Amino acid sequence: MVFSNEGPQEENEEPVVPVSDSEEYSGLRAQDLQEVKDQLLVETADMLSVPLFTAEALLRNHEWSRETLLEAWMTDPFACCEKCGVTPPASLYSDQPILPETLNSPTNSEPPDHDAVCDICTCMFLMSEEPVHMPCEHRFCRACWEQYLNLKIQEGDAHHITCPGYNCSRLVPVDVIESVVSRAMARRYLQFDIKAFVDSNPSMKWCPYPGCARAVHLPEIENTNGSNSLLTAVKIPEDTSRAVDCGNGHYFCWNCLGEAHEPCSCNNWKCWHQKIAEVKPEQLTGTEVETEAAANCLWLVTNSKPCPNCKSPIQKNEGCNHMKCSKCKHDFCWVCLEQWKRHNSSTGGYFKCNRYEAVKKVEQQTQVLLSEIGISISSYLKHMIIICTPHLHIEMLAV
């Protein structure tokens, strides 16, 4: 099946700005993604007069939208920085007599060559030989730092590495990470960082085709509001299905990340897949390519479940019911698809879920009540008709 990149003309929709279909989406390689991110960080850092690391943390916490970030920044920049886990920049203290180093952080007047105690392994180390400086002034030896950072990077949590200090939410700067871990681990960190940049950006999505490392990016338009001029991603209506190309000839749906099905809506496409699940493999007929595509859809529908958060297909072949999406890090139950934090020993533990049975029972009871209410309402309406229009009732009896 061939999908055209030129979509139908929407007559009833009111797009944010008229954008041609050929310019609506752009495929980006890994180096292109790094350039887009670097440009966004530099422009934001210059706009807010903050370091690049602070700009990255602020943007990440606001879904990489400078417009949303600016609104929060104008409301309360100190609360904005605290929420993002970064130290407020010195520019915010220009009109205040208190220095930023004295706020919410312990004072450190000791010389840099003194002995310190690691808060993790409780071993003594010399600060001058293992200098790892954090804005929160928590002290750890270099061995514990390296082990902690390597573990975080290997787990794929590279985009939100906080200080290992107890109850500390300060983010670890990039220069600290690169100065502690090896070069190979630093390269892996940068790869995870780019992946997190796309995963946490609503205007970007990875190409779902296996082995393709490209991402698709929505265009940005100039949104002028008074004296502020920002770039805002074009908004696509939720009920619109759009087939996009990553640049390698891979067409897929922007909304559901499945096979391109424009102009069919995602809901209709989902219903079609449910119909496919009812078909037996021996009933599939047609060409070899069509049969293989139908068989793939049949396998995907019958052997996987969509993530409740990002809708990515997930397969469970062993283990407990606690599932964690590798893409969006959402924790959920495989049986009832509810958030895992709502489960405990009272709901069946790790290998059983009684929430599904309880929800199903409640739904059945609700259907019974709705049926009874419908009967009562119907009977009530009949009585009201008889009372309000007695002549019509007499005529109906006469007939």
C-alpha positions in Angstrom: 0.0 0.0 0.0 1.4 3.4 -1.0 0.6 6.4 1.3 0.8 9.9 -0.2 2.6 12.5 1.8 0.0 15.0 0.7 -3.0 14.8 3.0 -6.6 15.7 2.2 -7.7 19.3 2.5 -9.4 19.9 5.8 -12.3 22.3 5.4 -13.8 22.3 8.9 -10.5 22.4 10.9 -8.9 25.6 12.1 -5.2 25.0 12.1 -2.9 27.2 14.2 -1.1 28.4 11.1 -1.3 27.3 7.4 1.7 25.0 6.8 2.2 23.0 3.7 2.3 19.2 4.0 5.8 19.1 2.5 7.1 21.3 5.3 4.9 20.0 8.2 7.3 17.2 9.3 11.1 16.8 9.1 13.2 13.8 9.6 16.3 14.2 11.8 19.4 12.1 12.2 21.3 11.9 15.5 23.6 14.8 14.6 20.6 16.8 13.5 19.0 16.2 16.8 22.1 17.3 18.7 22.2 20.5 16.6 18.5 21.3 17.3 19.0 20.7 21.0 22.2 22.8 21.2 20.5 25.7 19.4 17.5 25.5 21.7 19.7 25.5 24.8 21.9 28.4 23.6 18.9 30.6 22.7 17.1 29.8 26.0 20.2 30.4 28.1 20.8 33.7 26.4 17.1 34.7 26.9 17.1 33.9 30.6 20.7 34.7 31.3 21.4 31.3 32.8 24.0 28.6 32.2 23.4 26.0 29.5 23.0 23.2 32.1 20.3 25.3 33.9 18.6 26.0 30.6 18.5 22.3 29.8 17.0 21.4 33.1 14.3 24.1 32.9 13.4 23.2 29.3 13.2 19.5 30.1 10.8 20.1 33.0 8.6 22.2 30.7 8.5 19.7 27.8 11.1 21.7 25.9 8.6 24.5 25.3 10.2 28.0 25.7 6.8 29.5 25.8 5.7 27.4 28.7 9.0 27.9 30.5 8.8 31.7 30.1 5.4 31.8 31.7 6.6 29.9 34.7 9.8 32.0 34.8 8.0 35.3 34.8 5.7 34.0 37.6 8.5 32.9 40.0 12.0 32.1 38.8 13.2 30.9 42.2 10.4 28.3 42.5 11.0 27.4 38.8 14.6 26.6 39.5 13.9 24.7 42.7 11.3 22.5 41.0 13.8 21.7 38.3 16.6 20.8 40.7 19.0 23.5 39.8 20.5 26.5 41.7 19.1 29.9 40.8 21.5 31.8 38.6 23.5 34.8 40.0 21.6 37.2 37.8 18.5 36.7 40.0 20.4 38.1 43.0 21.6 41.3 41.4 19.1 43.4 43.4 19.5 41.4 46.6 22.2 41.7 49.3 22.3 38.0 49.9 24.7 35.9 47.8 23.3 32.8 46.1 26.0 30.6 47.8 24.5 31.3 51.2 21.0 30.2 50.3 19.8 26.7 51.1 23.3 25.3 51.1 25.8 24.7 53.9 28.8 27.1 54.1 32.2 25.6 53.4 35.1 27.7 54.6 37.5 24.8 54.9 40.6 24.7 52.6 40.4 22.6 49.5 43.2 20.2 50.7 41.5 19.0 53.9 40.3 15.5 54.6 36.6 14.8 54.1 34.3 11.8 54.8 32.4 10.2 52.0 28.7 10.2 52.8 28.2 6.8 51.1 31.2 4.6 52.1 32.2 6.7 55.1 35.9 6.5 54.0 38.3 9.4 54.3 39.5 11.1 51.2 41.5 14.2 50.3 39.4 16.9 48.6 42.3 18.2 46.6 43.0 14.8 45.1 39.4 13.9 44.2 37.7 17.3 43.4 34.0 16.7 42.6 32.1 19.9 43.4 28.4 20.0 43.6 26.2 23.1 44.1 24.6 21.5 47.2 28.1 20.9 48.7 27.5 17.2 49.4 30.8 15.2 49.5 31.5 11.8 48.1 34.7 10.0 47.1 35.5 9.6 43.4 35.0 5.8 43.6 31.4 6.2 44.9 30.7 8.9 42.4 31.9 6.7 39.5 29.9 3.7 40.7 26.8 5.8 41.2 26.9 7.5 37.8 27.8 4.3 35.9 24.7 2.6 37.5 22.4 5.5 36.5 23.7 5.6 32.9 23.4 1.9 32.5 19.8 2.0 33.8 19.0 4.6 31.1 18.1 7.3 33.6 20.7 9.6 32.2 18.4 12.6 31.7 17.6 13.0 35.4 20.6 12.1 37.6 20.3 13.8 41.0 22.8 14.1 43.8 23.2 10.8 45.7 22.8 12.7 49.0 19.9 11.9 51.2 16.7 13.7 50.2 18.7 15.9 47.8 17.0 16.9 44.5 19.9 18.8 42.9 20.8 17.6 39.4 24.3 16.5 38.7 25.9 18.9 36.1 27.1 17.4 32.8 30.7 18.6 33.4 30.7 16.6 36.7 29.5 13.4 34.9 32.0 13.8 32.1 34.9 14.4 34.6 34.1 11.2 36.6 33.0 8.5 34.2 35.1 6.9 31.4 35.0 8.2 27.8 33.0 5.1 26.7 30.4 5.7 29.4 30.3 9.4 28.6 29.5 8.6 25.0 26.7 6.3 26.2 25.5 9.1 28.4 25.2 11.4 25.5 23.3 8.8 23.5 20.8 8.4 26.3 20.6 12.1 26.7 19.5 12.6 23.0 17.0 9.7 23.4 15.5 11.4 26.5 15.4 14.7 24.5 13.1 13.1 21.9 11.1 11.0 24.4 10.3 14.0 26.6 9.5 16.4 23.7 5.9 16.3 22.5 6.9 17.8 19.1 9.3 14.9 18.4 8.8 11.2 17.9 11.1 8.4 17.0 10.6 6.4 13.8 9.1 3.1 15.0 10.7 1.0 12.3 13.3 -1.4 13.7 16.9 -0.3 13.2 15.9 3.3 12.2 17.6 5.9 14.3 15.8 8.9 12.8 13.2 11.1 14.6 10.4 13.2 13.2 10.0 16.8 14.3 7.0 19.1 14.0 7.8 22.5 12.5 8.0 25.6 14.7 6.2 28.9 13.9 6.8 32.4 15.2 4.3 33.1 18.0 4.3 36.9 18.6 2.8 38.0 21.9 3.5 41.7 22.5 7.2 42.2 22.6 8.0 38.5 23.1 8.6 36.4 20.0 8.9 32.7 20.5 9.0 29.5 18.4 6.0 27.3 19.1 5.4 23.8 17.6 2.5 23.5 15.2 -0.4 21.8 16.9 -2.1 19.0 15.0 -5.8 18.1 15.9 -6.0 14.9 18.0 -8.6 13.4 15.7 -6.5 13.8 12.6 -4.5 10.9 11.3 -1.3 12.0 9.5 1.1 9.7 7.7 4.7 11.0 8.2 8.0 10.1 6.7 11.2 9.9 8.8 13.4 10.6 5.7 14.3 7.0 5.1 11.0 6.2 3.3 9.4 4.8 6.5 5.8 6.0 6.7 4.0 5.8 10.0 1.1 7.4 11.9 2.1 10.4 13.9 -0.5 9.8 16.6 -0.4 6.1 17.3 3.1 5.3 15.8 1.6 2.4 13.9 1.5 1.7 10.3 0.5 4.7 8.3 -3.3 4.6 7.8 -4.2 8.1 6.6 -7.1 9.1 6.2 -8.5 6.4 8.5 -8.7 7.6 12.1 -6.7 5.8 14.8 -9.8 4.6 16.5 -11.1 2.9 13.3 -7.7 1.5 12.8 -7.7 0.0 16.3 -11.1 -1.5 15.6 -9.8 -3.0 12.4 -7.0 -4.6 14.3 -9.4 -6.1 16.8 -11.3 -7.6 13.9 -8.0 -9.0 12.6 -7.5 -10.7 16.0 -10.6 -12.7 15.4 -9.2 -14.1 12.1 -7.4 -17.5 12.2 -4.0 -17.7 10.6 -5.2 -20.4 8.2 -7.9 -18.1 6.9 -5.5 -15.5 5.6 -5.4 -15.4 1.8 -3.8 -13.1 -0.8 -0.3 -12.4 -1.9 2.7 -13.3 0.2 3.4 -9.7 1.2 -0.2 -9.1 2.2 -0.4 -12.4 4.1 2.8 -11.6 6.0 1.6 -8.1 6.9 -1.7 -9.4 8.1 0.0 -12.2 10.1 2.3 -9.6 11.7 -0.7 -7.5 12.7 -2.4 -10.6 14.0 0.6 -11.6 16.1 1.0 -8.0 17.5 -2.6 -7.8 18.5 -2.8 -11.2 20.2 0.7 -11.2 21.9 1.1 -7.6 23.1 -0.6 -4.8 25.0 -0.3 -1.1 24.4 1.4 1.0 27.1 -1.3 2.9 28.9 0.8 6.0 28.7 2.5 6.1 25.3 0.6 3.3 23.5 3.8 1.5 22.5 3.2 -2.3 22.1 4.7 -4.3 25.0 5.2 -8.1 25.1 5.3 -10.1 28.4 6.9 -13.5 28.2 7.8 -14.1 31.8 8.0 -12.6 35.3 5.5 -10.8 37.4 2.7 -8.4 36.5 4.8 -5.3 37.3 5.6 -3.8 33.9 7.8 -0.8 33.0 7.7 0.7 29.6 11.2 1.0 28.2 10.2 4.1 26.3 8.3 6.4 28.7 9.3 4.6 32.0 5.6 4.2 32.9 5.0 1.6 35.6 1.7 -0.4 35.3 0.0 -3.7 35.9 -0.1 -6.2 33.0 -3.5 -7.5 34.0 -5.6 -4.4 34.6 -3.3 -1.8 32.9 -3.6 0.5 35.9 -0.7 2.4 37.6 1.4 0.0 39.6 1.5 2.4 42.6 -2.2 1.5 43.1 -1.2 -2.2 43.7 0.1 -3.8 46.9 -0.3 -7.1 48.8 -4.0 -6.5 49.2 -4.5 -6.4 45.4 -2.8 -9.8 44.9 0.9 -8.9 45.0 3.2 -9.3 42.1 1.8 -12.4 40.4 -2.0 -11.8 40.8 -4.3 -8.9 40.3 -7.8 -8.8 41.8 -8.3 -5.2 40.7 -9.3 -6.4 37.2 -11.9 -8.7 38.7 -13.2 -6.0 41.0 -13.4 -3.4 38.2 -15.2 -5.9 36.0 -17.7 -6.7 38.8 -18.3 -3.0 39.4 -18.9 -2.5 35.6 -21.4 -5.4 35.6 -23.2 -3.9 38.6 -23.2 -0.5 36.9 -24.8 -2.0 33.7 -27.5 -3.7 35.8 -28.3 -0.4 37.6 -28.3 1.5 34.3 -30.7 -1.1 32.9 -33.0 -0.8 36.0 -32.9 3.0 35.8 -33.7 2.9 32.1 -36.8 0.8 32.8 -37.9 3.1 35.6 -37.4 6.2 33.5 -39.4 4.6 30.6 -42.2 3.7 33.0 -42.2 7.1 34.5 -42.4 8.8 31.1 -45.4 6.6 30.2 -47.2 7.7 33.3 -46.4 11.3 32.7 -47.7 11.1 29.2 -51.0 9.6 30.5 -51.4 12.3 33.2 -50.5 15.2 30.9 -52.3 14.1 27.8 -55.4 12.1 29.0 -57.3 12.6 25.7 -54.5 11.0 23.7 -54.5 8.0 26.1 -58.3 7.6 25.6 -58.0 7.8 21.9 -55.2 5.1 22.0 -57.5 2.8 24.1 -60.3 3.4 21.7 -58.2 2.3 18.8 
